[in-house]
Amino acid sequence: MAKHPPQLRKSTLLTASGTNTSTRWGFLKDIRKNPWLYVMLIPVLLYFTIFHYYPMYGALIAFKEFSPRLGIMGSPWVGWEHFESFFNGIYFWRVIKNTLMISFYELLFGFPAPIILALLLNEVRKTAFKRTVQTLTYMPHFISLVVVCGIIKEFTMSDGLINDLLAFFGWERVSLLLESEYFRTIFVSSGIWQNIGWGTIIYLAALAGIDQEQYEAAKIDGANRWKQMLHVTLPGIISTIIILFILEIGKLMNVGGEKIILLYNPSTYETADVISSYVYRLGLQEFNYSFSSAVGLFNSAINFTLVISANWLSRKMNNTSLW
Amino acid sequence: MERRLLANECFLRRLKVGVSAVLLTSLILSGCSQGNGNKLEGKQGDNGKGASEEIGSTYPLNTTETISSWEVLDSNAVTFHADLADTPFGKALAKATGVNVKYIHPNEQQSKEQFNLMIASDELLDTVEYDWTGHSAGSYPGGPEKAISDGVILELNDIIDQYAPNLKKKLAANKELDKMVKTDSGKYYVFPMIRNSSGLVFRGPMIRKDWLDDLKLPVPTTIAEWETTLKAFKDQKGAKAPLSVTYTGGNFEIRDAFIGAYHTSNSFYIDDEGKVKYGPIDPQYKDFLTLFRKWFAEGLFDKDFALTDTKALDNKILTGQTGATVHQLSGGIGRWMDAMKEQDPKFNLVGTPYPTLNNGEVPFTGQLSFIYNPGPSKAITTSAKNPELVARWLDYAYSDEGAMLLNFGIEGESYVMENGAPVYTDLIKNNEKYSLQQMVSIYSKPNGPYEADGRRNWNTLPQQDEAVKVWSQTDAKKHTLPAFLTPTAEESKELGKIVMEVSNYKEEMFVKFIVGKEPMESYDQYVAQIKKMGIDRAIEIYQSALERYNKR
């Protein structure tokens, strides 16, 4: 390795322009200076190449009639056929609408929840209490999704806990998961319960990074707790919030199909059926890989556009962006 | 609980496997093919020369070759051995046939995925035990004709003719079976599992007899009697869900019970004139929906309908919330009776006849399997170096001696002959540690390519034998669409698309009609929508396939 830089330098000097030479030279110098950092980077690069970039060519099957026997290259081309059958299906608008609605509710209620919890925790002065709350709120994150959904099902059954409560107040017992109008509420609220604690971690870290002198300065200026939060704490974590928000926007069309599939049933398809569950039911269960990939590709294209525009918007508005 | 969770985990895992298969197809494929391929290559390389030797036609065969077989290992056997070759049965089979077999056992829960990967990787084993009909989800798309023309499996006509005299005899003796195991163009493609005619019925409606006795009610036969009975269960026995049936993954396990009372079915069926029909758009299907809608509203039919999975049903039956259901012989009656043996000795489940509208009517339809069971049937692949040897090895199972081994196991060890009939020994029957199901799984092959013996009986309760008798009395044979129709490749594709869309829509509306989310008045619109989706074309395809089938 030690021999390479001088040789390279010669060749770059001959061909490249001045600025290019200096950055490349700088890069090589950096490798020399911190070789282990680069070695540690290799697995990450490999991971992305092997698991994220290499498989992309498999997306080709969205335009083919994929048959496992013929393989990806050997399967015949069918053009936009799978896309057309998705767009023309009678459920196309319903799944799009459901996906967006659930994402929207998750963004509206689920996204601020950990921020609020983090801000509240930040105000707690008793360490023991703070730790307990944190641990308790983290816990659901580590429970398997299948178990979580099992619990949700038990609770919402016509003789479950929630119905016991409702019945106590004189309401009629209903099997909540059979009622399409409650599905989004159940889905989103259980999602908050699952993720609120985990979500606070990153905000608490950001909160810890705020300079304590700012609080002191604010105090001297006569700011109370509320004003301190508004003018010191929030501005301190706003860039974290925005970056996470952009990432969330990128997932707008990606409602996790697994949880939906574990909770829905035909009587709630109307509000519960999202792109991924629809694809699972129609595509994967029938081993219709091409159809599934066509929908997946369509989905990714939209998500890609969304991230780009959210990032652009954020850069325009307050100079915070992913890139 | 734990088992249920495991099952769900498996479902999730399957889902993930499916999703990643789409995303990472290329990667998995190349990775797996290399892994498997090397192993196999090594095995076959050693034995390539043996093919020219004379292996003879008497068992044990004169060979040193090893063949490879892809088959699911019985879920009971898995708890004892990871490889069929290590079980007492596997050893006995190797000794009797003189053939050493290298088994590859796919995970039972993921056999579909693993089958697809094997096909895709092009590293086939000599013989593959799988559903090749193309009918069930996950079986070879396009069916046997396609599998043969794709060069995956061998056409077996000559092979059976020359090397499988025992199977050939059985096919010649049973025209009905012969029709089922060949394609429209007369090609054989598997060594089939032949069910015994007494093992074709194993599922139907069942009810708590002890409750009936307490209430002094007869076993219900008509819809009206059922209604009275369920009401009594609700009011006098405190059953919260008098009738409950599992509904998982879009499958309402009531199948055709209750629906059949209205002379229709929950899917495609053959009417009295021999015409294919789609039950869920029949006018009389509306009557069934109306009935269940009423029962649901009155609390006679499970209020948590569509959310009741196996675990929930177990719970309802065992805690006395449910007094009637539609389920299986051993998975239902056997399992629940067993579970309640000590807790409530009076607990008694009996099979009831399929409900009818009028007294004394023969039920229109019911569960009836075919004597050809496609799942545990073996095809010989194009990778087989020595098809003759594979065929001879497979044919052993159809010989008299082989049939005894596959059905009952090892004489003197797992069974003895008493008055000319095989009887399980205490090792199997009265084993202190293990159940009969577990023991037969390692001493014989519960499912596989051979003819199941009518003398083999795994029922442990008289109620089970009785239930089979009751459930058998239907016109199912006349009205069930044979499972071995073979639409052409072009038709298959069209059919698949229509059926997928229709059943998806039908299932959603079905649940909505019953739970009262959709007014009954929209039934006509619902029928119109299904027609719009092309159901008539699907019926047409089935009709012509049925005619070709009948002409075979």
Chai-1 contact restraints between the chains, C-beta under 6 A:
chainA,res_idxA,chainB,res_idxB,connection_type,confidence,min_distance_angstrom,max_distance_angstrom,comment,restraint_id
A,P55,B,L23,contact,1.0,0.0,6.0,A-B,restraint_1
A,P55,B,L24,contact,1.0,0.0,6.0,A-B,restraint_2
A,P55,B,S26,contact,1.0,0.0,6.0,A-B,restraint_3
A,P55,B,L27,contact,1.0,0.0,6.0,A-B,restraint_4
A,G58,B,T25,contact,1.0,0.0,6.0,A-B,restraint_5
A,G58,B,S26,contact,1.0,0.0,6.0,A-B,restraint_6
A,P68,B,N116,contact,1.0,0.0,6.0,A-B,restraint_7
A,P68,B,I119,contact,1.0,0.0,6.0,A-B,restraint_8
A,P68,B,A120,contact,1.0,0.0,6.0,A-B,restraint_9
A,R69,B,I119,contact,1.0,0.0,6.0,A-B,restraint_10
A,R69,B,D150,contact,1.0,0.0,6.0,A-B,restraint_11
A,I72,B,S26,contact,1.0,0.0,6.0,A-B,restraint_12
A,V146,B,N8,contact,1.0,0.0,6.0,A-B,restraint_13
A,V146,B,E9,contact,1.0,0.0,6.0,A-B,restraint_14
A,V146,B,L12,contact,1.0,0.0,6.0,A-B,restraint_15
A,M157,B,D304,contact,1.0,0.0,6.0,A-B,restraint_16
A,S158,B,K303,contact,1.0,0.0,6.0,A-B,restraint_17
A,S158,B,D304,contact,1.0,0.0,6.0,A-B,restraint_18
A,S175,B,K303,contact,1.0,0.0,6.0,A-B,restraint_19
A,S175,B,D304,contact,1.0,0.0,6.0,A-B,restraint_20
A,L177,B,L307,contact,1.0,0.0,6.0,A-B,restraint_21
A,L178,B,V515,contact,1.0,0.0,6.0,A-B,restraint_22
A,N265,B,A306,contact,1.0,0.0,6.0,A-B,restraint_23
A,P266,B,E507,contact,1.0,0.0,6.0,A-B,restraint_24
A,P266,B,E508,contact,1.0,0.0,6.0,A-B,restraint_25
A,P266,B,V511,contact,1.0,0.0,6.0,A-B,restraint_26
A,S267,B,A306,contact,1.0,0.0,6.0,A-B,restraint_27
A,S267,B,V511,contact,1.0,0.0,6.0,A-B,restraint_28
A,S267,B,K512,contact,1.0,0.0,6.0,A-B,restraint_29
A,S267,B,V515,contact,1.0,0.0,6.0,A-B,restraint_30
A,S267,B,K517,contact,1.0,0.0,6.0,A-B,restraint_31
A,Y269,B,E508,contact,1.0,0.0,6.0,A-B,restraint_32
A,L284,B,G18,contact,1.0,0.0,6.0,A-B,restraint_33
A,E286,B,M500,contact,1.0,0.0,6.0,A-B,restraint_34
A,Y289,B,V22,contact,1.0,0.0,6.0,A-B,restraint_35
A,S292,B,V22,contact,1.0,0.0,6.0,A-B,restraint_36
A,S293,B,V22,contact,1.0,0.0,6.0,A-B,restraint_37
